[in-house]
Amino acid sequence: MSGGYEGESVKTVLPKHGVAKFDARLVPGQVPEDIAKKVKAQLVKNGFDDIKVEFTMGVTPYRSDMDAPIIKELIQTAESVYGGEDQVEVLPTSAGTGPAWEFNHYLNAPIAAFGISHAASGPHAPNENVYESDYLQGIDFLEQFF
């Protein structure tokens, strides 16, 4: 979000305009352009009729069938490598963005994403990191799965 004077020091001047940039994580069945229109309509409904909404990009949401045999095999392999069911977190929907819908649509194959990390890794932050042992265990997981 941005508005008004942003330079050094302080200026107690009311801004002429403000800017906000946000993204929305969609679920299967939602269409990015439609959601942008609905956000605009909701803002207008709440009295912000002079607001400009600019749609910059969108990705079709996707979720694999968690009962697909290859997904079940992936989960079982992870449980084997990482020490049991209580050591593996399975999320049917990820907040990540990518072309999973396109891959599934054109290849007709379930898509799964997985990563390696530890609890204090600071994902996507300046302190993001991974331990060498996590990296090597990730290699073992891929080797066993493939």
C-alpha positions, -999 to 999 in steps of 0.1 A, spaced: 0 0 0 12 35 -7 -1 70 -4 11 105 1 47 116 7 72 87 10 105 106 10 128 111 40 115 129 70 79 135 77 52 156 60 18 158 75 0 162 42 -31 142 32 -24 122 1 -42 131 -31 -44 94 -40 -34 60 -27 -23 27 -43 -27 -8 -31 -15 -40 -48 -28 -74 -38 -32 -109 -50 -59 -134 -43 -53 -172 -41 -81 -189 -59 -96 -223 -56 -108 -246 -85 -139 -232 -102 -129 -196 -98 -118 -175 -128 -91 -149 -122 -107 -122 -144 -141 -128 -128 -127 -125 -93 -111 -91 -103 -145 -79 -115 -161 -90 -83 -135 -72 -62 -141 -40 -81 -179 -44 -77 -175 -49 -39 -154 -18 -36 -180 2 -56 -208 -12 -34 -189 0 -3 -186 36 -16 -153 35 -35 -168 43 -69 -138 64 -80 -114 35 -76 -95 20 -105 -89 -18 -105 -62 -30 -129 -60 -68 -135 -24 -76 -142 -24 -114 -144 -41 -145 -133 -35 -183 -131 -63 -209 -134 -65 -227 -100 -59 -264 -98 -61 -292 -72 -51 -328 -79 -73 -357 -70 -58 -368 -36 -71 -403 -43 -51 -406 -75 -27 -437 -73 4 -416 -80 -5 -390 -54 -10 -418 -28 23 -433 -38 40 -400 -34 26 -396 1 36 -431 11 71 -426 -2 74 -393 18 61 -410 50 87 -438 45 116 -414 39 107 -388 65 98 -411 94 60 -416 94 27 -400 88 31 -375 116 63 -362 99 47 -354 65 23 -324 59 -1 -330 30 -19 -299 17 -44 -305 -11 -42 -269 -21 -10 -248 -22 -7 -210 -20 20 -213 -47 14 -201 -83 24 -221 -114 11 -238 -145 -3 -269 -128 -37 -265 -144 -21 -263 -179 0 -295 -172 -30 -314 -160 -53 -301 -188 -29 -310 -216 -13 -341 -201 -42 -354 -181 -20 -363 -152 -22 -353 -115 3 -327 -104 20 -326 -70 44 -301 -56 68 -309 -28 97 -292 -11 124 -295 14 128 -273 44 129 -271 82 106 -252 106 128 -221 109 137 -218 72 119 -185 66 104 -194 33 106 -166 7 121 -143 34 156 -128 35 166 -156 59 153 -184 37 177 -214 40 179 -252 40 201 -276 59 224 -299 40 208 -328 57 173 -317 45 187 -314 10 202 -349 10 170 -363 25 151 -346 -4 174 -364 -29 167 -397 -11 129 -390 -13 131 -383 -51 153 -413 -57 129 -436 -39 98 -421 -55 112 -423 -91 
